[in-house]
């Protein structure tokens, strides 16, 4: 048994830490959030140069190995800095889906351009009625000869604004809850019939509502077999879920550290508030929450990297998201409460981290959803 | 033992209901239901309607134009207002400074300030907290130095709610540095238009500048604006804080919110072909919130019964503040949970009065995260819940 990082993982962690410490302070983040693009193209190129965009891919696909443990090492550091770059959408979610489904020719074109930082992608899969069930899909794909017509509405499309292409999950057959019959299509964001309404998210990212109105695509845009995308969609969302769990752990650790620091400097009643045992015990509880969250995310990442059965992996992912969801409420709310009024303001990074973890709780299904999914498997 | 209203009280309840149903403007009700922020004009308009009816100041004695109602009548009125979603008056004038002026102000101050509060002609804000005096309010440093017929005020106040709309501010200021900190504080009324006052908005995490910092730079305040005696301000402020903490349980609001939550749950898909209102786990959590609300409601009624027979208000208000605010936050969490991905968009303009675009997401779901963020303040302001627990420790448990 060995929970230490490999030399390569250690290097990756150091590299990300150095980057965020040197180049990604609170003011920089704020200016990126306020910029037109909503992310830094310059930093995205840097991520490509440093090989970070290759982390989710196997060596066969031209990546650095594709291990989930590598991913959480990096994502945890992203979380600490409250990074807004669309790493999860483009590299993890769409990247994994492409790696799982695409044929040689498609991969060649796509994986290389993801790794090189040349393309932004967004997965359009959630619909108004789907809540957190990725297989609840009513968007249709109707085949006529070589042409396919896509029609439907997607919500919560993260990175939808910057996306050059969407991966659209659509139904070719079956009923709206069936896993069978779902296909993935690669659709140009500016294709005729695609309309998107983009907006900032509460945690400083960008997302879109995307409507596909009789969008014509060629059969060659289908990734994988006809109606066979469900397992890959599960694998991609599971991997991305573990990634955002690690991002959450990083953000929660940041919240704890900032709260502890604040209580040491904030004086009331003639003494630093850190001397009040009522607050000390609550910070000890925050620490415990962070540790449990970190442990279960490691468990889930190791499960994804193992030879476990698919269902075991999915259970591990749900266990992690469920437990992390609990930690989000506990640590996030306490961080604000212990800061008091100042924690409620936009001026301090604590409020922004709180908003980020709240949004991450929703992403890929909240803790309650994953507790139920865990119980149902 | 019983918790029934008398026949007269029931008749009064009926009268209040009828009045609210016919007189609370439909456009304001629509805004409240759609989570759209009410403007100052909206609130003043509603206050003037209440004023015309003679119901503007339920907690004031009749001699100052109040209703002179019993505590139970006030409770019934507040409950019916909360159930329909009619806004309470901004508390700073009506509920905070007015009782202090009535109790400790001079006859001239009463005549000068109370009528405009009653008619909502003048808006007040609160100058209590300072950057280094929050929970430890008595350590405040903003100073007022007497020079002839006026005071010169210097310093800054923070967490000043809606001060950008206020005409007057009531302040705790330090007038003596040489005595125990509680004994050198005075209560001063200051016109916000006085030269030397500047207001800097503080944007909260929901994106709205709900609070401000107020700076005082050699601000000349006529000595006649002092309430009561110099250096007795802390005593007066404590009276005010008791008023701040009554009606804080928010039971009627909680009932209205839970009703809306049930309706929303019935209209929210669970992703597996059923509404969330049939999700066993979610149903259990709504039930838990309702049960907590009942326990809170009956705690409030017990307090009311005890005050009605003339007992002094005790630490009950701390219980109501703690449980009321934490339950309100729990209900916000349930709305957030129901919204799912619809909670992610940050389109705050959508909940402003003048928004004429296409809304993002169904109903008020896109407001749920913002409300959740904003209401974290509930357990911080009005004496943080930590301070309330300290009060219970000291006053009840003798610790």
Interface residues (C-beta under 8 A of the other chain):
Chain A: X126 X128 X129 X130 X131 X132 X133 X136 X155 X156 X176 X177 X197 X199 X200 X201 X202 X203 X207 X209 X267 X268 X269 X270 X278 X279 X329 X333 X336 X337 X340 X341 X343 X344 X345 X346 X347 X351 X352 X354 X355 X358 X359 X362 X366 X368 X369 X371 X372
Chain B: X129 X132 X134 X135 X136 X139 X158 X159 X202 X203 X204 X205 X207 X211 X268 X269 X270 X271 X272 X273 X276 X281 X282 X329 X333 X336 X337 X340 X341 X342 X343 X344 X345 X346 X347 X358 X360 X361 X362 X369 X370 X372 X373 X376 X377 X379 X380 X381 X384 X385 X386 X389
